């Protein structure tokens, strides 16, 4: 087997294993983003262009998945509205991560100089 064939086989195997980020797209219509706008001296909530990166992070939704699912993202917006985070969380719940088995831990070595045996 040549080197390139081995590399291709490894890539194929790695593609089969899905990472925790590769979740299925939630059913239903994705939520609409809202922003606060000034109107006659007060703040009014209106429909926004898309969700900010901070709102996606608050809902634990990776940017890569949001783009893959054609969710509108407004990278220019820096604000994070709690209502947008709540609506994203209601629409998408992140997959539960598998707990790693606990290994027996050795006690940490003491800091300082090692004493010479007498």
C-alpha positions in Angstrom: 0.0 0.0 0.0 1.5 3.3 -1.0 1.8 6.3 1.3 -1.0 8.3 -0.3 -3.4 5.3 -0.1 -2.7 5.0 3.6 -3.4 8.7 4.1 -6.6 8.4 2.2 -7.7 5.5 4.3 -7.0 7.4 7.5 -9.0 10.4 6.2 -11.9 8.1 5.4 -11.9 6.6 8.9 -11.8 10.0 10.5 -14.8 11.2 8.5 -16.9 8.3 9.7 -16.5 9.4 13.4 -18.7 12.4 14.0 -17.6 15.0 16.4 -20.0 16.4 19.1 -20.5 19.5 16.9 -22.0 17.4 14.1 -25.5 17.5 15.5 -28.7 17.2 13.4 -30.4 20.4 12.4 -33.3 21.1 14.7 -36.8 20.8 13.2 -38.9 23.9 12.9 -38.2 27.3 11.7 -35.1 29.0 13.2 -35.8 32.0 15.4 -35.5 35.6 14.2 -32.8 37.9 15.7 -33.9 41.1 17.4 -31.9 44.3 18.0 -32.5 47.4 20.0 -32.9 50.6 18.0 -33.3 54.2 19.1 -36.6 55.7 18.2 -37.9 59.1 19.5 -35.5 59.1 22.5 -36.4 55.5 23.6 -35.2 52.1 22.7 -37.4 49.9 20.5 -36.9 46.2 19.7 -37.0 45.4 16.0 -36.0 42.6 13.7 -32.3 42.3 13.2 -30.1 41.2 10.3 -28.8 38.1 12.2 -27.5 36.8 15.5 -24.2 38.1 16.8 -21.3 35.8 17.4 -21.6 36.4 21.2 -25.3 35.3 21.1 -24.3 32.1 19.3 -21.6 31.5 21.9 -24.1 32.1 24.7 -26.3 29.4 23.3 -23.3 27.1 22.9 -24.0 27.0 19.1 -20.7 26.8 17.1 -20.4 29.4 14.3 -19.6 26.6 11.8 -22.9 24.8 12.6 -24.9 28.1 12.4 -23.5 28.7 8.9 -24.0 25.1 7.8 -27.7 25.4 8.9 -28.1 28.7 7.0 -28.8 30.6 10.3 -28.4 34.3 9.7 -25.3 35.7 11.5 -24.4 39.4 11.8 -20.7 39.5 12.4 -20.6 43.3 12.6 -23.0 43.4 15.6 -21.2 43.3 19.0 -24.2 43.4 21.3 -25.6 40.3 23.0 -29.3 40.3 23.8 -30.5 37.8 26.4 -33.8 37.3 24.5 -31.9 36.2 21.4 -29.8 33.7 23.5 -33.0 32.3 25.1 -34.7 31.9 21.7 -31.6 30.1 20.3 -31.4 27.8 23.3 -35.1 27.0 23.0 -34.6 26.1 19.3 -31.4 24.1 19.7 -30.1 22.2 22.7 -26.5 21.1 22.4 -25.8 17.3 22.5 -24.8 15.9 25.8 -21.1 15.1 26.0 -20.0 11.7 27.1 -18.2 11.7 30.5 -14.7 10.5 30.4 -13.9 7.5 32.7 -12.2 8.7 35.9 -8.6 7.5 36.1 -6.9 6.8 39.4 -4.9 9.8 40.1 -1.5 9.8 41.9 -0.9 12.3 44.6 0.9 15.4 43.3 4.5 15.7 44.1 5.3 18.1 46.9 7.0 21.4 45.8 10.3 22.4 47.1 13.7 20.6 47.4 13.8 16.9 47.7 15.3 15.7 51.0 18.3 13.5 50.8 17.9 10.1 52.5 20.0 9.8 55.7 
